[in-house]
Amino acid sequence: MEKFDWKETIKRNIFMLKILGLWPSGNTYTIDVYSTYSLISILAFIYGHNFFQAINIYFIFPDLEAIAGTIFVTLSEMLTMVKTYYVVQNMQMLKQLMVDINEDHFQPRNSTQIKMIEPSLNFWKTTSTLLWGMSGGAVFFWATYPILDGSVKENRLPFLAWYPYDTTISPFYEITYIYQIISVAFIAATTLTIDTLIAALNVFIGAQCDILCDNLKYVFVEDRLNASVAKLLSCFNHHKEILRFAYDSNNFFNWIVFVQFFISGASIGITMFQLTITTPFSSEFFSLVTFGNAIIVEIFMYCWFGNEVEIKSANIPVAIFHSDWLKAAEKTKKDMVFFLMRCQRPIKMSALNLFYLSLETFVRILRTSWSYFALLNQASSRK
């Protein structure tokens, strides 16, 4: 059977990382043209844009509504700084994960197993497309709402930010306007590419658990003892490699997910508050709706596919019992018991072992968001 290329699923992510300056040719960055491009683009469009927005918060600090109007975006954009930092720092680990996933022990053994894992891969593609669509909508409305609501005549920028020059005069206004749109598009593309890549790693781990479960069901199909022992040993090694891949993947995105969960809760709550003070069905209103939904889908993607890893890894002991183990020799049965004990604990993807990627965590984040919204709404109504 032709070798299954796991990287084919995430080829668009890798292509986008190359464009964004986050995929050097080697395992680390070296002094070359691509590294120079990466440094300039990341500093100019991610760190620079965040710097100007953060400085502006200092000048509008006493005004709660003004702060809420800019910080919900600023928090998410600052999160991109964290993501790019850890991707660059763990680039060697990420490149090794891309090599490991295509190793022989991770290959499906037949077309049935390929069909078995396709629904998970297709659902990841659907979720990724939905996230890109919502984020694209938010960027579009951000870029156009000063034009659509007529505030462009007052030289209003899409995002509140401080600059060391007068942005209300031409051509500084036009240049700054274009700079903000390019920056937010660059930030959105960076965030989505990293998020969907992390989700894909969890999908790969879950798919490997499905393949292992299918292999375990047919360990004792053959009558030959040596063949059964060899298959059981192969399954044991496969499980060990799955655990190693899951551990390395978790180490790669530990801090990213940890910060993501905190910022997402605050961003959703502030976005809901902004919707209560924004003109309904205006361009700004739709930008808030698409932005808020994009964040919800973003954390849902983390939690759903992390939850799938736990569920599918918990099926491994069940798959052992579904095999025809009564035919096994006594020694092989003892080996099975050892393997069974090793598989009792399901794989749980986490953020620094403080938050598990699960649907329960997703619900908690939404509840936290509602608490932020209620607090801001109450503080605003007291004025």
GUTORLO-755032 format. One record per residue (C-alpha): residue in three letters; x, y, z. Coordinates in steps of 0.5 Angstrom, whole numbers, plus 500, padded with zeros to 3 digits. Example, Ala and Ser with C-alpha at 12.3 -4.5 7.8 and 13.67 -1.06 7.14 Angstrom:
2
ALA525491516;SER527498514;
! end
This chain:
383
MET500500500;GLU502507498;LYS505511504;PHE500515508;ASP503523508;TRP500526515;LYS503532513;GLU499533507;THR493535511;ILE497541514;LYS501543508;ARG497549508;ASN499551515;ILE506550513;PHE505554507;MET503560511;LEU508559516;LYS513560510;ILE510566508;LEU509569515;GLY517568517;LEU515562521;TRP518556518;PRO526557516;SER529552512;GLY533548517;ASN531547525;THR533553527;TYR534560524;THR540562521;ILE543569519;ASP540569512;VAL535573507;TYR529569510;SER531570517;THR532578516;TYR525578512;SER522574519;LEU525579523;ILE522585520;SER515583518;ILE514580525;LEU517586529;ALA513591524;PHE506588523;ILE506584530;TYR510587535;GLY510594532;HIS502594532;ASN501592539;PHE506597541;PHE502603539;GLN495600541;ALA498599548;ILE501606549;ASN494608547;ILE491605553;TYR495609557;PHE492616555;ILE485613555;PHE486610562;PRO480613566;ASP475612560;LEU472605561;GLU468605555;ALA474607551;ILE479602554;ALA473596553;GLY473599545;THR480597544;ILE483592549;PHE479586547;VAL482587540;THR489588543;LEU489582548;SER488578542;GLU493581538;MET498581544;LEU497573545;THR500573537;MET506575540;VAL506570545;LYS505565540;THR510567535;TYR515567541;TYR514560543;VAL514557536;VAL520561534;GLN523558541;ASN521551540;MET522551532;GLN526545533;MET521541537;LEU516543531;LYS520540526;GLN522534529;LEU514533530;MET513533523;VAL519528522;ASP516523527;ILE509523524;ASN511520518;GLU515515521;ASP513507519;HIS510506526;PHE505511525;GLN503509518;PRO496506517;ARG496499515;ASN490498510;SER485502506;THR480501512;GLN484504517;ILE485510512;LYS477511512;MET477510519;ILE481516521;GLU478521515;PRO472523519;SER477526524;LEU481530519;ASN475532515;PHE472535521;TRP479539523;LYS479542516;THR471544516;THR473547523;SER479550520;THR475553514;LEU470556519;LEU475559523;TRP478562517;GLY472565515;MET470568521;SER476571522;GLY476574515;GLY470577516;ALA472580522;VAL478583519;PHE474585513;PHE469589517;TRP475592521;ALA478595515;THR471598512;TYR467600518;PRO470607518;ILE469608510;LEU462605511;ASP459609517;GLY462615514;SER467616519;VAL473616514;LYS471623513;GLU473625520;ASN480621519;ARG478616524;LEU483609524;PRO480602524;PHE484601531;LEU485606537;ALA492607537;TRP498612539;TYR503614534;PRO509619534;TYR505624529;ASP499627527;THR495621524;THR489626522;ILE493629516;SER494626509;PRO498622507;PHE500620514;TYR492618515;GLU492614509;ILE499610510;THR497609518;TYR490606515;ILE494601510;TYR499599516;GLN493598521;ILE490593516;ILE496590514;SER498589521;VAL491586523;ALA491581517;PHE498579518;ILE496578526;ALA490574524;ALA494569519;THR499568524;THR494566530;LEU490562525;THR495558522;ILE498556529;ASP492555532;THR490550527;LEU496547527;ILE496545534;ALA489542533;ALA492538528;LEU497535532;ASN491533537;VAL488530531;PHE494526529;ILE494523536;GLY487521536;ALA488518529;GLN494514532;CYS489512538;ASP484509533;ILE489506529;LEU492502535;CYS485500537;ASP484497530;ASN491493530;LEU489491537;LYS483487535;TYR486483530;VAL493481534;PHE490474535;VAL487473528;GLU493468526;ASP494461529;ARG501462530;LEU504464536;ASN510468534;ALA506472529;SER501474535;VAL507476540;ALA510480534;LYS503484533;LEU503485540;LEU510487541;SER508492535;CYS502495538;PHE506496545;ASN511500541;HIS506504537;HIS503506544;LYS510508547;GLU511512541;ILE504515541;LEU505517548;ARG512520546;PHE509524541;ALA503527545;TYR508529550;ASP512532545;SER506536542;ASN504538549;ASN511541551;PHE510545544;PHE504548545;ASN504548553;TRP504556554;ILE501558548;VAL494554550;PHE495557558;VAL495564555;GLN490563550;PHE485560555;PHE486566560;ILE486572554;SER480568550;GLY475569557;ALA477576557;SER476578550;ILE469574549;GLY467578555;ILE469585553;THR466583546;MET459582549;PHE460588553;GLN462592546;LEU456589543;THR451593548;ILE454600547;THR455599539;THR450601534;PRO446595532;PHE447592525;SER453597523;SER459595520;GLU463595527;PHE457591530;PHE458586525;SER466586526;LEU464585534;VAL460579532;THR465575527;PHE470577532;GLY467574538;ASN465568534;ALA472567532;ILE474566539;ILE469562541;VAL471557535;GLU478558536;ILE478555544;PHE472550542;MET477547537;TYR483547542;CYS478543547;TRP474539542;PHE480536539;GLY484535546;ASN477532549;GLU478527543;VAL485525545;GLU482523552;ILE476519549;LYS480515544;SER486513548;ALA481511553;ASN478506548;ILE485502548;PRO484498554;VAL477496551;ALA480494544;ILE484489548;PHE478486551;HIS475486544;SER481482541;ASP480474541;TRP485474547;LEU482467549;LYS487464544;ALA493467547;ALA498463550;GLU499464558;LYS505468557;THR502472552;LYS496473556;LYS501476562;ASP504481557;MET497483555;VAL496484562;PHE502489563;PHE500492557;LEU493493559;MET495496566;ARG500501562;CYS494503558;GLN489504563;ARG491512564;PRO488516558;ILE492521555;LYS490528557;MET493534553;SER493540558;ALA496547559;LEU502546564;ASN498541567;LEU493546570;PHE488546565;TYR486540561;LEU483541553;SER476538554;LEU469540553;GLU469542561;THR474547560;PHE471550554;VAL464551558;ARG468554564;ILE471559559;LEU464561557;ARG462562564;THR468566566;SER467570560;TRP460571562;SER462574569;TYR467579565;PHE461581561;ALA456582567;LEU462586571;LEU463591566;ASN456592564;GLN454593572;ALA460598572;SER458602566;SER451602568;ARG453605575;LYS455612571;
! end
